[in-house]
Amino acid sequence: MPENNKWDLFIGLFIDKKDIFKREILVYQSELITVQQLYQVPVVRQLFSRWIQSLAVSNKRNEDQSKMFRERGNELYKSKPPKYKEAIEFYTKAIYHAPSNSVELALAHANRAVALMAVKYFQEAYDDCEMAVKFSYPKENILKVLFRLAACSAELRDRNLLQKDIKSIENELKNHKNHNPHIKKLMEYKTKLQDLKKFVEEFKQQQKLPSKNIVEKYTDEQGRYMTAGEKIKRDDVIMSERAFAFVPVYENYPDDTIDTDCQNCAKVNIVSFPCYECYKATYCSTKCRKDHEAIHSVECFGYKRNLWYYIGIAHLSVRTFLSGFPELVERLENDTTITTLPELWRKTLDLCNDESFRYGRVLRLVSNFEKMSESTDFIRYSLTATMLTVYLRENTKFFDQLPPVCEKILENRYNWEIFVGSLIMLHMGQLVSNGHSITDLRTTLASEIDCLDSHNMMVKVGKLHCYVRSTRIFTGIFPRISMLNHSCNPNVRNNFDRDQLTLSATRPIAKEAEIFNCYGPSFKLMSTVDRRKGLREQYCFECSCEKCIQEPEDRSYHQYYICEKCKNKIYIDESKNFWWRNLELKPKIDCESCGLRVNFSWFKLFMSHLGEIESEGKVSNSFGKVCDIYALTDKTMGIHNELRQDVGIMILCHFIPFLSSYVSFNEKLMQIATELLKLREEKFGIYSIEFIIASTYLLDLMALQRKLNLKTNTDYSVSHIRKAFQILSKDTQAILNSYINCNIVNCTSDK
């Protein structure tokens, strides 16, 4: 969320005005009663309405700026050698800066299509060409675009599309007096059409993975929870579920930053197709954009004013409601017993026990509002839900376009507004406790770091560690998997592939034993006190898992320093874990036994030696000095201290690029990279993002060693590293496997 959060500031001032609402509003009775009491206060609705309108409209389109980006893309495309990836990036910027329905928008799409065809992204290129035609590409050159459509459909082996494109070309040729130069080309596509077998569009079904017999149980003490209905082996797939709804994890993006994740299918690192109204919501194809229209039409106004960036998890509560409401109306359609708003609310909640009702699985999740009564969080959620109801009423057509059956259920539209606000508030409480972060690897833009061979779009040798980084991409709701209780030492791991979450066993699970997920706090990362505190504040329960009741506490993976004087271990709390990533912070860590303060002067010296590379060009001298400092860290801190591992990572990042010129660095860099990977595997396991990110340094060294004909000396085989990739989306797996196949597999034995 943005640092300067306008909603937080506004809501804080609002909460201070206690005289606006009665005290009983602060006490939780139900979501329906809370929203009803707030919504009926005119001044509350007025203040929220004014606040929404006060949000500045972002991203005004400018044809001159779009043209500037397009022309820069042309320069990159025509350069020797061509820089296709960079050209695609600038054409995309041109699309995002062009006014809707403008010729400049058509030109940007058409030019990007040519660059995409050069790197064999034919589906995206086809969509671009269609957009160019739609937005009135200059008539005198339209044949170029039509022939590109035919070229793409031929490469996609789509007979139906090619037949349509040939017909479009023939119709256009009727308007050209001199069409002879085009006839030969047209005949080539007609020949291809005859050669193609009839193409039947293959709709991508979610892969149905094998799953185990899982039994849902309930007790008053534990609530709902899951147990194994059969014996489960380590690494067995336990269950798989698609997200009911998901939203992007927002950062404080500048106006010209373009999102590269699809809001409909959750594909990451996409060629972006925007909504042409807000230019904020992005999609991987025109098909995904169309499929998401019903939901986005309600959210579009909010995107124009950056509303969703300000309200965090509340955006997912709106999207969850929008995804489930049509199914809910269908269920209520034939119920003739509903005559009042409270009856509608009760009937809705009763539906949650119907297993065939997918939205019902969401409705039955706990919100914990009864444990938040009168707290600032409870007031914040109730006010946010009320504000979003005002948003839907005044800035969208949602209530104007309610299905006709809604009027039969309840005639009063005002009651529907309260009902909708109540569901949004319910989802907010549920998502705080049940939302899942979808993590994947995001690739670096060509304009940021030169990582790709622009001609074939392959990652350059030694650049993989620069090209990918771990990022929380989306937050989603998986209602069935949310039934799992927490353990600080879970027996499952989460694997995400786009919007699908799969659980696999981390160790054998006996029949009838409970299946546990981890809500975040892990015994390997946090002390028992810190874990329990975090779980109590967010999830409203006191953890009593095996690790939380273990005596003495298991601190084998925790971060600590070694006192220089008395040699005692100095464990550090969360607030002091990563001080070195912000050099303005000055850590004050004292030994509890003798009082001696930990001396970090060595780190300042380490950073100065790294600086010598750029300022003085002392590569070899600097390498020796930083490696000596790294070697001494095992005497001053624990092996799992993140500072020690970050020092190793900084050495790898700074000196891997110099390996071609300084082959003597090879052995030491390999030693550091191998040690880093071993520690990541020991702490996080092979099936973890942390292990995968650490593996990129080792893979880069292996690739460079093949290129330079150097010795590869590591305990890790490529096949072992590849196993970890299964926790990533298949799109991301393809990037990593392609790098290995092109640069490594022929140079090392695959043990």
N, C-alpha and C positions, 0 to 999 in steps of 0.2 A: 504494500500500500504506500502511497505517496507520503513523504515525510510531513508535508504541510497539509494535513488532512482536514479539509473544510467541514466535513460532516462531524468529525470528532470535536472540532472547535464549537460548532453550532450546537451540538447535542449537549456539550458541557454547559454552555450558557443556558440552555433550555432547562436542564435539570436543576440549575440554581434557582429558577423561578418557581418555587414551591406553590405559590398562590394560584398558578394556572390550573392545577388539577387537585382534586380532593385526595386526602390521604388514603382512602380505601383503594384507589387505583394502584397504589404502590404495593398492595398485598395481592399475591397471586391467588386467584380462584380458578380461573380457566383462561385460555387464550381468547375465547369468545367474549367473556365478560370484560377482560382487560382492554381489548381493542374497542369494544362497544363503548366503554366509559370514556376512552380517550377521543374516539372519533366523533362523539356527539358534542364535544366542546368546540364551538366555532373558531375561537382564537387559535386552537391547536392546528386545525386544518388550514387556516389562513397563513400562519407562520411557516408551515411546511410548504405550502404553495409558493410563497414568496421566495423561500430558500431555493427551491428547485429552479425557479425562473432566474434567480441571481447567478446561477452557474453559467460561466462564459461558454459560448459556442466555440468548439475547437476545430482546428484543421480547415480553415477556409481555403478553397481551391484557387489555383492561380495558373493560367495557361502559359504565361511566360516562364514560370519556374518549371512547369512540366516540360516545356520545350527544351529548356536548358539541360534537364536530366536526360531527355531523349537524345539530344545531340551528343552529350557526353557518352551515352551508351553506344551511339553510332561510331564514335572515335575508337572506343575499346573493341568493338566488333571488327572494325577494319584494320586494327593494328596488326603488326607482324612480330610474332605470331598472334593470332586472334585471342582476345581475352574474353571468352564467352561468359564465364561465371560473373565477372565484373560487369559485363554489358547487361546481363540479365538483371543484376541488382539495380543498375541505374534505370533500365526500362521499367522495372517495378516501381521505383520511386516516381518515375514520370506518370505511371498509372495512378498512383496515390495522390498526386498533386494536380491531376487534370480535372476540370469541372465535369460533372455528370453530363452525359449525352453530348459531349463536345467532340469535334474532329480530332483534337489533340489526344483525347482518350483513345480514339480509334487507332491513331498512328502509333501510340505507345504500345497498345496490345499487338498490333501487326508486327512491329519491329521486335518485340520480345519473342514472338512466335518464331521468327527466323533464327534467333539465337538458341532457342529451346530445341528447334529441329536439328541444329548443328551438334547438340550434345545428346540427341535421341530421346528427348522428353516429348514424345509425340502426342500424348493425351493432353498435356498442359498446352502444347502448341496449338492443338486443334481448338481447345476452348478459347485461346487467345484470338485465333482467326475468326471464330464465331462472334466474339465481342467486337472485333474490328468492323465486321459487316453490320452488326447491330447498331453501332454508333456512327454510322454514316462515313465510312472510309471514303476518301475522294473517288468519285465515280470513274474518273479517267484511268485509275489504277486498280480498280476493284478486281479485275481478272487475276492479278498477282495473288491476291488473298484467296480467291476461290481455288486457284490451282494449288496453293499451299494446303488448303483444307483437303483436297483430293490426295495430296501427297501423304498427309498425316493419316487419313483414313485407310490408305493402302498399307502403310507401315503398321497400323494397328490391326490389319487384316479384318476390317469391319466392312463386310459387303454392303450392308444396308446404308451405312454412312457414305461409302464411296458412290453408290448408286445415286443418292441424293445430291452429292457434290457434283457429279458429272452432269446431272440435270440442271443444276444452278449455272454451271459453266455454259452449257448449251443455250440456256435462256439469255445469258448475258452476251454471248457471241452474236445473237440476233441484232443487238444494238451497235455492233461494230462492223463498219463497211469492209475494213481489211482484216479479216479474221483468219486468213490462210496461215500466218505464222503460228497460230495456236492449235490448228487442226491436228498436226502431228502429235503434239503433246497430249491432246485430248484422246486421240486414238490409243496412245500408250496406256492411259488409265482405263479405257474401255477393255483393253486386252487383259489388264490386271483384274478387272471386275469379273471377267469370264473365268479366270484362273482360280479366283477365290471360292472356296466352299461357302455356303450360306452361313453367315455368322449369327450365332444366337448369343445375345448379351448374357454374360455370366454374372449374375448378382453375387457379390461376395457375402457368403454366409459366415457368421462367426464360427470359427473352428470349434467343433464340439470335442472337448478334451475328455479323456476318461476320468471319471470321478468316483469317489468312495461313498459308501452308505453313511450318511450323516444324520444324526437324530437330534431334533430340537426338543429341549426340555424346559421346564419352568418350575421355579420354587419362589416362595415369597422372599427368601433371603438373597438369592442370586438373580432373580428375574429370569429372562430367557437366556439360554446358553446352548452350546452345541457339544455333542459327544460323538465319538467314533462308533458307528454301528457295526464295524468289523475291524480286524487288525490292520494297521496301516504301517507300511515300511517307510524307511527314510527315503526321501526324494519322491515318494508317490504324490501324484496330483490328487488333492482332496476335494476341491470344488472350484468352479469358475463362474463368474458373474459379470454381466455387462453393467456399466454405470447407468443408473436410472436417469441421472442428469450430471453434467459437469460444467465448470466454467474455468476460464484461464486464471492463472495466478498472476495478478497484475503487479507490475513494477512501475516506478515513476518514469514512464516513457516520455521522451521529448516528442514533439508533434511529428517529427520526420522519421521516427522509428517505426518500422513495419513489423507487425506480429507475423510469425512464421509457423503458426500452429492452427489446425483446422478446428473450428468450433462445432462442427457437426460430427466428424468421425474421430477426432483427437489425433489425427496424423500429425507428426512433428516435422520440422525442417522442410516446409512445403514451399512451392512456388505459389505466392499468395494471390488470391482473387478476392477483392474487397466487396463489401456492401457499398454501392455507389451513392448512398445517402449519407451514411456516417463515416465511411472509410476507416472504421475502427475494427469491426468484426471481420475476420478473415477466414477464407475457406481454401481447400486444396483443389477445388474444381467448381465449375459452374453448377454441376449436379448437386454437390454438397450444399452450395449456397441456396439452391432452390429448395432442397429438402428441409432446410432450416428456416425457411421464410416465415412460417406460422409463429415460431417463437421469436425470431429476430424482429419481426414487425412491431412487437410490443416493446422490445428493448432498444430499438434504434434511436429513439429520442434521447434516452439515457446515455447512449454512447456519444451522441453529439455534444453532450454537456459533461462528459467524463463522470457521470453519476456512479457508474459501476466501479470505477477506480477508488471511489471514496468510501464505499460501504462494506467492503470486504466480503465475509461469508454470507451477508444478506443477499448478494447477487445470486448465489447458488440457491437460496431459499425461494427467490422469485422464479428461477428457471425450473426448479423442482416442481413448484406449483403449476407452471405453464405446461410442463411435460405430463403431469398427472390429471389436470382438470378435465380434459375431454373424456378420459376413461371414467372419471368419477361421475360425470353427468350421465353417461350411458348407464351406469349402475343404478342411479337414482331415478332414471326416467320413468320407470313403471311403478314407483312407490307412491301410492295414493294416500298414504297415512301422514305425510309431512304437511303441516299447516303453519308451523311457526319456525323462527330462526333457531331456537334451542333444539327443536326436534330435528332440524336439518343437521345441526352440529353433532347430535348424538348418533343419528343414523350413519353419518359419515365415519365416525370413529368406530362404530360397530362393524363396518365393512372390513376393518383391518384384519379380521380373523379368517377372511376368505382367501385361501392360498392361490386361487386363480386370478385374484385381483392384484396386479403388480403394484399399483399405486398404494394399495393397502399395506404392502410390506413396508413402505416408507412411513405411513401413518401410524404404525404400531411402535415405531422407535421411540425411546424415552427422550424427553426434553430437559428434565431436571429443573424445570422452572419452580416447582414447589420448594426446592432447596435454595433457590436464589431470591425468594420473596424479600422485597424492600431493598435489595442490593442495587448498586449502580448498574451492574450488568443487566439485571432484569428490567430496569427502567429503560436502559439503552435499547434493548431488543424490542420492547413494546412500542417505544417511540419510533424506532426504525420501521417496524411493520406498519404503523399508522401512516408514516410519511410515504411508504411505497404504495399504500392504498390510494392516497391522494395523487401520487404520480400516475397510477393506472387510470384513475377517474379523469384527470384533467389534461394529461399529455399523451394518451393513447386512445384507441378506439375499442379497447378491450370490453368495457361494460356496454358500449353501444352495440357490439357484435356478439353478445352472449347468445348461445344456441337458443332457439325458440322454446325448447322444452324447459328452460330455466324459469320462464314466466309461468309455466304450469306448476312448477314445484313451489316457487315463491314469487308472488306478483311484484312485491316491492323491491325495486332496484337497490335502494339504500341498504336493505338487509343483505343483498348479495355483496355489496361493498364491504360490509362488516365481516361477512363470512369469509371472503377472500383474504382480507387483512388478517383474520384469525389463523387461517391456514399458513400464510406466510410467516407469521410469528411462531407457530408451532414448528415449522421447518427450521427456523433459525435456531431454536433451542435444540432440535434434534441434530443439526449439522455440527454444532459446537462439539458434541460428544461423538458423532458418528461419521464425520467427513473424512475422506481419505485423500492424501496427497499423491498425485500421479507424477512419478519422477522418471525422467529419461535423459538422454544426452542431447544437448543443443549444439549445433554446429556453428562455427564462426563465420561471419560474413567476409566476403572477399575483400571488402574495403577496410576491414579491421586488421587482418593478418593474411599474408600471402601464403596460404596453405594448400591450394589446389593447383594441379596442372590444368590450366584453363582449357586446353584443347580437348582433353578427355574427361575432365571433371574428377580425376582421381586425386586422392590425398598424396602430396609429395612425400618422398622418403624423409623420415625424421621429423615430420610435421604433425603426426597424429595427436600428440599430447597438446599441441596448440589448437587443433581443429575442433575438439569436442570438450564439453564441460558438463558437469552434472547440474541439473536444474529441476526445481519443482515446476512442472508445466501446467497441470490442471489440479483443481480440487473437485472430487466427485463423491457421489453418494451411492454406496453398494449395500442396499438394505438387508440382503440375506447374510452377507459376510459380516455386516455390522452386529449380528447377533452374538458373535464371538466375544467372550470376556477377555480381559487384559491379563497378561503376565509379563513381568520384567525379564523373563527368560522364556519366550514363546516357543511353541513347538511347530510353528508354521513360518513360512516366508512368503512375501508378496511379489508376484511377477505381473507387470503391466504390459499389455500390448494394445496400444491405442486406448479405447475405452473399456477394455476387458481386463478384469483382475482375476488372477489364478493363484490359489493357495497350494503350496507344496509342503510336505512334512520335512522338518529339519532334523528329526530323529524318530525312531519307532514310537508309535502310539498304540497302546493296548485297546482292545475292544471295550467300549463303555467309558473309556477315559475321556476327560474333557479336552477340547481343542481350544488353545489359547492363541490369540494374536497379541501384538505389542502396540499400544496406543502412542508410543513415542519414547517414553523413559525406559532405557535399557540398563540392566545392572552392569554392563560393560562400559557404559558412558557416564553414569551418574551415581552418586552416593544414595544410600537408602533414604536419607533425610530429604535430599533434593527431589528424588523420584516421587516420594509420597506427597511432598508439598505440591509439586506440579500436577499430579493426578487429582489431588483433593481440590485444587483451585479450578481446574478445567472440567473434571468429570464427576466431582462431588462424591468420591468414595475414598476410603482408606485401604490401600493395597495391602493384602496379606498373602501374596504369592510366596513361593518357596524361597526366593532370593530376598524378599523384604523381611522375612522372619528368621533368616539364617543368622546364626551366631557362631563365631564372629563374622562380620560382614565380609563378603568376597570383594576385595579391592585389587585383584590381580591385574585388571586391565585399566585401572584408573591412572590419571596423570599425577605425577609427583616430581618434586625436585629432591636432591640429596644435599643435606646441609654440609657445607664445606668444613664446618668445625666439628660437629658431633656425629655426622654421618646418618642422622635420622631422616626418615622420609617425610617430606612436607607436601601433603596432599592439598590440591588447590580447588577452590569452588568455581562454579560455572562462570562467574563474572570476571575471573582472572585467567580463564583458559586461553584466550586468543589475543592477548594484549599486543603482541608483536605485529598483528595484521593492521593495527592502527598505531603508527609510531609516535603519535602525539600522546598516547597513554603512557604513564610511567608507573609500572607495577611496583607495589610495595608488599612483598611476600616475606614473612618472617617465620623462622623456625620456632615452633611452639615449645620446644625443649630448652634451647639455649638463647633464643631471642635474636640470633644473627640473621640479618637480612640477606636474601639471595642476591648475589651479584650478577648483573646481566651486562657488564661492560664488554664481555666477549662478543655479545650479539652486535653491538655497535661496531666493533672491529670487523666482524664478519661482513656486515653490510658495506663497510667502507672498502673492503677488499673486492667485493662484487662490483662496486662502483669504479674500481680501477680499470675494469675491462673497457668501459666506454670512454672514460675520461683520459686514460693514458695508454690504452691498448696493451696492457700487460696481461695477456691471456694466460700464458703458461705460469707466470709467477703468482698470479691471483688464484689459479686453480690449486696450486700446491698449498697455499695459505688457508683457503676455505676448507680444503679436505682435512688439513691438520686440525682445524677447529671442530669440524664435524666428528672426527675421531675422539675428541676429548669429551663430547657431550654424553657418552655412555657412563661417564664417571660423575656427572653432575645432575642427571635426571633419569627417570625410568624409561625403558625402551618404548613404552606406549605413549610417551609425552608427545603431544602434537607439535610442540616447538621443535623437538629433535627431528621429527619426520618432515616438517616444513623446511627446515634447514637443508635436509637431503633433497627435497623437491626443488628448492631454489638453485642448488648446485646443478641438478639435472637440467632444469629449464635454461640456465645460463650457458652451460657448456656442451650440451648435446649438439647445438648448431656448429660448434667448432671442431667436432670429431674428425671431419674430413681433412682438416689442416693439422690437427694434433692427435694422431692416432694413438699416441702414448696415453691419452686419457681413457682409452677403451676399458681397460681392466678395472680401474677405480669406479668409473661411471656404472659399469655392469654390476659391481659389488653393491653400490648404493641402491640401484634400481631393484636388484634382487632382494636386498634386505627390506626395502620399503614394501615390496609386494608380500613378502613373508609375514611381516607385521600386520598388514591389512587383512591377510587371510586369517591369521590367528585371532584377531580381534573381531572382525566383521563377517568372516566366512568368505568362501569363494563366490557365493551367490549374493553379491552386494555391489552397489554402485561404487563404494570406496575401493573395493578390489579392482574393479574394471578401470577406474580412472588411474589407479597406480600402475596397472598393466600397460597403459599406453606408453609410458616411459621405456619400459623394457622392450615392448614391440618396436618402438622407434630405434632403439639401439640394435636390435636384431636386424632390422631392415638396413640400417647403415652398415652393419658388419657384412651383410651380404654384398652390398654395393661396393664396399672398400676391400672385400676379401679379407676380413679380420676374423679372429677367433671368437666364437660364441661360447661363453663360459657361464652357464646358469643352471640352476636346478629345475627351472620351469620349462615345460614343453608347451608348444603352441596348442596342442589338443587340450591340455589342462586349462589354459587360459580361455580357450573357446567355450568351455563348459559354462563359464560365468555369463556369457552373452545371452543365455536363454531368459534372463530376467528383464531384458530390454525388449522394446517393440521390434517386430521383424524388420521394419524400415531401418532402424538403427543397427541391428545386427548385420544387415547387408553392407553398411558402410565399413564396419570393423572387419568383417570377413573378407571383403574385397581388398582391403589394405593388406591383410595377411596373405591372401592368395597371390597378389601381384608382387609383393616385396619380400616375403619371408619363407613360405613353405618349402621352397626348393633348396634352402640353404641350411636347414637344421633338421635333425631327425625328430620326427613327431612321436615322441615316446608315449 
